[in-house]
Amino acid sequence: MNNNKQLKNRLLLLGASNLTLSQRLIIQLMQQRCGSPSEVLVACGHGRSYGQPSQVWMRGLSGIIGCDLWAQLDSADELPTYAFLTDVGNDIPYEYTPGQILAWVGECVERLQRRSAYIVMTNLPIASIETLSERRYNFFRNLLYPLCRLSRDEVVDRARAVHRGLIMLASSRNFELCEQEPEWFGFDGIHLSYWKRRKVYQQLFERLPVSNDGETSVVSGWKQRPQFAVKTMWGKEQRCQQPSGRLVDGTVVAMY
């Protein structure tokens, strides 16, 4: 991907809307712990599924486990590697079962651990999900997941099952699983409040080990914003060579 010998580490970011909305902030805060510049591999996108293709309005993306990030990771040089996984509950309103979702996430964890990645993952914000009223649930389901026909109670039951399953997966696979507080979230109960994102991610990334190049005041803006390697728009495939994004500090970003 990049032969720059100055790269200090590799960051892998997997998720959906929360990751998409805070991508640069997340990179910055991870680098404050782990050092920079970095090679960053990202699989994100509003409505992104961990296991199956997803369509949000006119834009389509593959499932995370089927994207080209993994081929790139398998062919990459050895670097200290840190991974952040979030938005796991995004697949529930697509009506996938807890077993399917946990299998997809478990496969991601296995692939990351084969490359000795240090993994931090957020669990589902179960307390926030449980407080959603029937009215709020129906409003956001119709807005964000118009094809979903699951009732509020069915979604809550599946969320509880995935929440329990991730706890078991973290225990068996030995990675950092972070519980999320209900006060972190906005009105919809699943997206972090804009004003709390920095504090929340700082708290989450305290789980990452501090490298000799960490604990710095890394503030690096986009020199070139990343574009998806492959996506469809109105059913037509679009491709972009990777890495497609760069930060001022020399960090390179590939987005899949």
TORKOL-4160 file (C-alpha; in steps of 0.2 Angstrom, whole numbers, padded with zeros to 4 digits, m for minus):
256
<pt num="1" X="0000" Y="0000" Z="0000"/>
<pt num="2" X="0013" Y="0012" Z="0005"/>
<pt num="3" X="0032" Y="0010" Z="0006"/>
<pt num="4" X="0035" Y="0025" Z="0017"/>
<pt num="5" X="0047" Y="0019" Z="0031"/>
<pt num="6" X="0041" Y="0033" Z="0042"/>
<pt num="7" X="0024" Y="0026" Z="0046"/>
<pt num="8" X="0023" Y="0021" Z="0064"/>
<pt num="9" X="0008" Y="0010" Z="0064"/>
<pt num="10" X="m0007" Y="0003" Z="0056"/>
<pt num="11" X="m0025" Y="0008" Z="0062"/>
<pt num="12" X="m0040" Y="m0002" Z="0056"/>
<pt num="13" X="m0057" Y="0006" Z="0058"/>
<pt num="14" X="m0073" Y="m0004" Z="0056"/>
<pt num="15" X="m0091" Y="0003" Z="0058"/>
<pt num="16" X="m0106" Y="0012" Z="0051"/>
<pt num="17" X="m0113" Y="0029" Z="0055"/>
<pt num="18" X="m0104" Y="0034" Z="0071"/>
<pt num="19" X="m0087" Y="0029" Z="0063"/>
<pt num="20" X="m0092" Y="0039" Z="0047"/>
<pt num="21" X="m0097" Y="0055" Z="0057"/>
<pt num="22" X="m0081" Y="0055" Z="0067"/>
<pt num="23" X="m0068" Y="0047" Z="0056"/>
<pt num="24" X="m0054" Y="0060" Z="0057"/>
<pt num="25" X="m0057" Y="0063" Z="0076"/>
<pt num="26" X="m0055" Y="0045" Z="0079"/>
<pt num="27" X="m0039" Y="0044" Z="0069"/>
<pt num="28" X="m0032" Y="0059" Z="0078"/>
<pt num="29" X="m0037" Y="0052" Z="0096"/>
<pt num="30" X="m0030" Y="0035" Z="0092"/>
<pt num="31" X="m0014" Y="0043" Z="0086"/>
<pt num="32" X="m0012" Y="0052" Z="0102"/>
<pt num="33" X="m0010" Y="0035" Z="0110"/>
<pt num="34" X="m0002" Y="0025" Z="0097"/>
<pt num="35" X="0009" Y="0038" Z="0087"/>
<pt num="36" X="0009" Y="0044" Z="0070"/>
<pt num="37" X="0009" Y="0045" Z="0055"/>
<pt num="38" X="m0001" Y="0030" Z="0051"/>
<pt num="39" X="m0007" Y="0018" Z="0038"/>
<pt num="40" X="m0026" Y="0019" Z="0040"/>
<pt num="41" X="m0038" Y="0005" Z="0033"/>
<pt num="42" X="m0056" Y="0010" Z="0035"/>
<pt num="43" X="m0072" Y="0001" Z="0032"/>
<pt num="44" X="m0087" Y="0012" Z="0036"/>
<pt num="45" X="m0102" Y="0021" Z="0029"/>
<pt num="46" X="m0120" Y="0026" Z="0034"/>
<pt num="47" X="m0130" Y="0010" Z="0036"/>
<pt num="48" X="m0115" Y="m0001" Z="0033"/>
<pt num="49" X="m0118" Y="m0020" Z="0037"/>
<pt num="50" X="m0104" Y="m0031" Z="0044"/>
<pt num="51" X="m0109" Y="m0046" Z="0033"/>
<pt num="52" X="m0120" Y="m0041" Z="0019"/>
<pt num="53" X="m0122" Y="m0028" Z="0005"/>
<pt num="54" X="m0132" Y="m0012" Z="0011"/>
<pt num="55" X="m0141" Y="0001" Z="0002"/>
<pt num="56" X="m0143" Y="0019" Z="0009"/>
<pt num="57" X="m0153" Y="0030" Z="m0003"/>
<pt num="58" X="m0144" Y="0029" Z="m0019"/>
<pt num="59" X="m0127" Y="0023" Z="m0013"/>
<pt num="60" X="m0123" Y="0004" Z="m0010"/>
<pt num="61" X="m0108" Y="m0004" Z="m0001"/>
<pt num="62" X="m0102" Y="m0022" Z="0001"/>
<pt num="63" X="m0103" Y="m0030" Z="0019"/>
<pt num="64" X="m0087" Y="m0026" Z="0029"/>
<pt num="65" X="m0081" Y="m0044" Z="0029"/>
<pt num="66" X="m0082" Y="m0045" Z="0010"/>
<pt num="67" X="m0073" Y="m0029" Z="0006"/>
<pt num="68" X="m0055" Y="m0027" Z="0000"/>
<pt num="69" X="m0049" Y="m0021" Z="0016"/>
<pt num="70" X="m0044" Y="m0039" Z="0021"/>
<pt num="71" X="m0034" Y="m0042" Z="0005"/>
<pt num="72" X="m0025" Y="m0026" Z="0008"/>
<pt num="73" X="m0021" Y="m0031" Z="0026"/>
<pt num="74" X="m0016" Y="m0049" Z="0022"/>
<pt num="75" X="m0003" Y="m0042" Z="0009"/>
<pt num="76" X="0003" Y="m0027" Z="0020"/>
<pt num="77" X="0020" Y="m0026" Z="0029"/>
<pt num="78" X="0021" Y="m0029" Z="0047"/>
<pt num="79" X="0017" Y="m0014" Z="0058"/>
<pt num="80" X="0011" Y="m0012" Z="0076"/>
<pt num="81" X="m0008" Y="m0013" Z="0072"/>
<pt num="82" X="m0023" Y="m0006" Z="0082"/>
<pt num="83" X="m0041" Y="m0009" Z="0078"/>
<pt num="84" X="m0057" Y="0000" Z="0083"/>
<pt num="85" X="m0074" Y="m0009" Z="0079"/>
<pt num="86" X="m0091" Y="0000" Z="0082"/>
<pt num="87" X="m0109" Y="0001" Z="0076"/>
<pt num="88" X="m0111" Y="m0018" Z="0078"/>
<pt num="89" X="m0130" Y="m0016" Z="0082"/>
<pt num="90" X="m0133" Y="m0008" Z="0065"/>
<pt num="91" X="m0137" Y="m0025" Z="0057"/>
<pt num="92" X="m0152" Y="m0028" Z="0069"/>
<pt num="93" X="m0164" Y="m0017" Z="0059"/>
<pt num="94" X="m0159" Y="m0026" Z="0043"/>
<pt num="95" X="m0167" Y="m0041" Z="0052"/>
<pt num="96" X="m0152" Y="m0052" Z="0053"/>
<pt num="97" X="m0151" Y="m0063" Z="0068"/>
<pt num="98" X="m0140" Y="m0061" Z="0083"/>
<pt num="99" X="m0131" Y="m0077" Z="0078"/>
<pt num="100" X="m0127" Y="m0071" Z="0060"/>
<pt num="101" X="m0121" Y="m0054" Z="0067"/>
<pt num="102" X="m0110" Y="m0062" Z="0080"/>
<pt num="103" X="m0103" Y="m0074" Z="0067"/>
<pt num="104" X="m0098" Y="m0059" Z="0056"/>
<pt num="105" X="m0090" Y="m0049" Z="0070"/>
<pt num="106" X="m0081" Y="m0065" Z="0076"/>
<pt num="107" X="m0074" Y="m0067" Z="0059"/>
<pt num="108" X="m0067" Y="m0049" Z="0059"/>
<pt num="109" X="m0059" Y="m0052" Z="0076"/>
<pt num="110" X="m0051" Y="m0068" Z="0070"/>
<pt num="111" X="m0044" Y="m0060" Z="0055"/>
<pt num="112" X="m0037" Y="m0045" Z="0065"/>
<pt num="113" X="m0030" Y="m0056" Z="0078"/>
<pt num="114" X="m0021" Y="m0066" Z="0065"/>
<pt num="115" X="m0011" Y="m0050" Z="0061"/>
<pt num="116" X="m0008" Y="m0047" Z="0080"/>
<pt num="117" X="m0020" Y="m0032" Z="0081"/>
<pt num="118" X="m0024" Y="m0024" Z="0097"/>
<pt num="119" X="m0043" Y="m0023" Z="0097"/>
<pt num="120" X="m0055" Y="m0011" Z="0105"/>
<pt num="121" X="m0074" Y="m0013" Z="0102"/>
<pt num="122" X="m0089" Y="m0004" Z="0108"/>
<pt num="123" X="m0104" Y="m0015" Z="0114"/>
<pt num="124" X="m0121" Y="m0011" Z="0109"/>
<pt num="125" X="m0128" Y="0004" Z="0119"/>
<pt num="126" X="m0141" Y="m0008" Z="0127"/>
<pt num="127" X="m0147" Y="0004" Z="0141"/>
<pt num="128" X="m0150" Y="0018" Z="0128"/>
<pt num="129" X="m0159" Y="0006" Z="0117"/>
<pt num="130" X="m0170" Y="m0001" Z="0131"/>
<pt num="131" X="m0176" Y="0017" Z="0135"/>
<pt num="132" X="m0183" Y="0020" Z="0117"/>
<pt num="133" X="m0202" Y="0023" Z="0118"/>
<pt num="134" X="m0213" Y="0014" Z="0105"/>
<pt num="135" X="m0216" Y="0031" Z="0097"/>
<pt num="136" X="m0198" Y="0036" Z="0095"/>
<pt num="137" X="m0193" Y="0018" Z="0089"/>
<pt num="138" X="m0206" Y="0019" Z="0075"/>
<pt num="139" X="m0201" Y="0036" Z="0070"/>
<pt num="140" X="m0182" Y="0032" Z="0068"/>
<pt num="141" X="m0186" Y="0015" Z="0061"/>
<pt num="142" X="m0196" Y="0022" Z="0047"/>
<pt num="143" X="m0183" Y="0036" Z="0044"/>
<pt num="144" X="m0167" Y="0026" Z="0045"/>
<pt num="145" X="m0173" Y="0008" Z="0041"/>
<pt num="146" X="m0189" Y="0009" Z="0031"/>
<pt num="147" X="m0189" Y="m0009" Z="0025"/>
<pt num="148" X="m0188" Y="m0015" Z="0043"/>
<pt num="149" X="m0203" Y="m0024" Z="0050"/>
<pt num="150" X="m0197" Y="m0029" Z="0067"/>
<pt num="151" X="m0207" Y="m0022" Z="0082"/>
<pt num="152" X="m0198" Y="m0012" Z="0096"/>
<pt num="153" X="m0198" Y="m0027" Z="0107"/>
<pt num="154" X="m0191" Y="m0038" Z="0094"/>
<pt num="155" X="m0177" Y="m0026" Z="0091"/>
<pt num="156" X="m0173" Y="m0024" Z="0110"/>
<pt num="157" X="m0173" Y="m0043" Z="0112"/>
<pt num="158" X="m0161" Y="m0045" Z="0098"/>
<pt num="159" X="m0150" Y="m0031" Z="0104"/>
<pt num="160" X="m0149" Y="m0040" Z="0121"/>
<pt num="161" X="m0144" Y="m0056" Z="0113"/>
<pt num="162" X="m0130" Y="m0047" Z="0103"/>
<pt num="163" X="m0124" Y="m0038" Z="0119"/>
<pt num="164" X="m0123" Y="m0054" Z="0128"/>
<pt num="165" X="m0114" Y="m0063" Z="0114"/>
<pt num="166" X="m0101" Y="m0049" Z="0112"/>
<pt num="167" X="m0097" Y="m0051" Z="0131"/>
<pt num="168" X="m0094" Y="m0069" Z="0128"/>
<pt num="169" X="m0084" Y="m0066" Z="0112"/>
<pt num="170" X="m0073" Y="m0053" Z="0121"/>
<pt num="171" X="m0070" Y="m0065" Z="0135"/>
<pt num="172" X="m0065" Y="m0080" Z="0124"/>
<pt num="173" X="m0055" Y="m0070" Z="0111"/>
<pt num="174" X="m0047" Y="m0058" Z="0124"/>
<pt num="175" X="m0050" Y="m0041" Z="0117"/>
<pt num="176" X="m0056" Y="m0024" Z="0124"/>
<pt num="177" X="m0075" Y="m0023" Z="0124"/>
<pt num="178" X="m0081" Y="m0006" Z="0130"/>
<pt num="179" X="m0099" Y="m0003" Z="0137"/>
<pt num="180" X="m0107" Y="0013" Z="0132"/>
<pt num="181" X="m0117" Y="0025" Z="0143"/>
<pt num="182" X="m0135" Y="0031" Z="0139"/>
<pt num="183" X="m0130" Y="0049" Z="0142"/>
<pt num="184" X="m0118" Y="0048" Z="0127"/>
<pt num="185" X="m0131" Y="0047" Z="0114"/>
<pt num="186" X="m0143" Y="0059" Z="0105"/>
<pt num="187" X="m0162" Y="0058" Z="0104"/>
<pt num="188" X="m0162" Y="0042" Z="0093"/>
<pt num="189" X="m0152" Y="0032" Z="0106"/>
<pt num="190" X="m0139" Y="0025" Z="0094"/>
<pt num="191" X="m0129" Y="0040" Z="0087"/>
<pt num="192" X="m0117" Y="0048" Z="0099"/>
<pt num="193" X="m0121" Y="0066" Z="0103"/>
<pt num="194" X="m0110" Y="0078" Z="0093"/>
<pt num="195" X="m0105" Y="0088" Z="0108"/>
<pt num="196" X="m0099" Y="0072" Z="0118"/>
<pt num="197" X="m0090" Y="0063" Z="0104"/>
<pt num="198" X="m0072" Y="0069" Z="0108"/>
<pt num="199" X="m0074" Y="0065" Z="0127"/>
<pt num="200" X="m0082" Y="0048" Z="0123"/>
<pt num="201" X="m0068" Y="0043" Z="0111"/>
<pt num="202" X="m0054" Y="0049" Z="0122"/>
<pt num="203" X="m0062" Y="0038" Z="0136"/>
<pt num="204" X="m0063" Y="0023" Z="0124"/>
<pt num="205" X="m0045" Y="0024" Z="0118"/>
<pt num="206" X="m0038" Y="0025" Z="0135"/>
<pt num="207" X="m0039" Y="0006" Z="0133"/>
<pt num="208" X="m0026" Y="0007" Z="0119"/>
<pt num="209" X="m0008" Y="0005" Z="0124"/>
<pt num="210" X="0003" Y="0020" Z="0124"/>
<pt num="211" X="0018" Y="0019" Z="0112"/>
<pt num="212" X="0034" Y="0028" Z="0113"/>
<pt num="213" X="0027" Y="0040" Z="0100"/>
<pt num="214" X="0010" Y="0042" Z="0109"/>
<pt num="215" X="0003" Y="0055" Z="0121"/>
<pt num="216" X="0007" Y="0069" Z="0109"/>
<pt num="217" X="m0004" Y="0083" Z="0103"/>
<pt num="218" X="m0008" Y="0076" Z="0086"/>
<pt num="219" X="m0019" Y="0088" Z="0077"/>
<pt num="220" X="m0019" Y="0084" Z="0058"/>
<pt num="221" X="m0032" Y="0089" Z="0046"/>
<pt num="222" X="m0036" Y="0082" Z="0029"/>
<pt num="223" X="m0024" Y="0085" Z="0015"/>
<pt num="224" X="m0035" Y="0075" Z="0004"/>
<pt num="225" X="m0052" Y="0067" Z="0010"/>
<pt num="226" X="m0053" Y="0048" Z="0006"/>
<pt num="227" X="m0066" Y="0041" Z="m0006"/>
<pt num="228" X="m0073" Y="0023" Z="m0006"/>
<pt num="229" X="m0063" Y="0010" Z="m0016"/>
<pt num="230" X="m0079" Y="0003" Z="m0023"/>
<pt num="231" X="m0097" Y="0009" Z="m0021"/>
<pt num="232" X="m0113" Y="0009" Z="m0032"/>
<pt num="233" X="m0122" Y="0025" Z="m0035"/>
<pt num="234" X="m0139" Y="0023" Z="m0043"/>
<pt num="235" X="m0134" Y="0005" Z="m0047"/>
<pt num="236" X="m0118" Y="0010" Z="m0056"/>
<pt num="237" X="m0102" Y="0005" Z="m0049"/>
<pt num="238" X="m0088" Y="0018" Z="m0045"/>
<pt num="239" X="m0070" Y="0014" Z="m0041"/>
<pt num="240" X="m0056" Y="0024" Z="m0033"/>
<pt num="241" X="m0038" Y="0019" Z="m0031"/>
<pt num="242" X="m0032" Y="0017" Z="m0013"/>
<pt num="243" X="m0025" Y="0025" Z="m0003"/>
<pt num="244" X="m0036" Y="0039" Z="m0007"/>
<pt num="245" X="m0035" Y="0050" Z="0008"/>
<pt num="246" X="m0020" Y="0059" Z="0016"/>
<pt num="247" X="m0018" Y="0069" Z="0032"/>
<pt num="248" X="m0006" Y="0084" Z="0034"/>
<pt num="249" X="0006" Y="0073" Z="0045"/>
<pt num="250" X="0009" Y="0060" Z="0031"/>
<pt num="251" X="m0005" Y="0048" Z="0037"/>
<pt num="252" X="m0012" Y="0038" Z="0022"/>
<pt num="253" X="m0030" Y="0033" Z="0022"/>
<pt num="254" X="m0038" Y="0019" Z="0012"/>
<pt num="255" X="m0057" Y="0017" Z="0013"/>
<pt num="256" X="m0066" Y="0002" Z="0008"/>
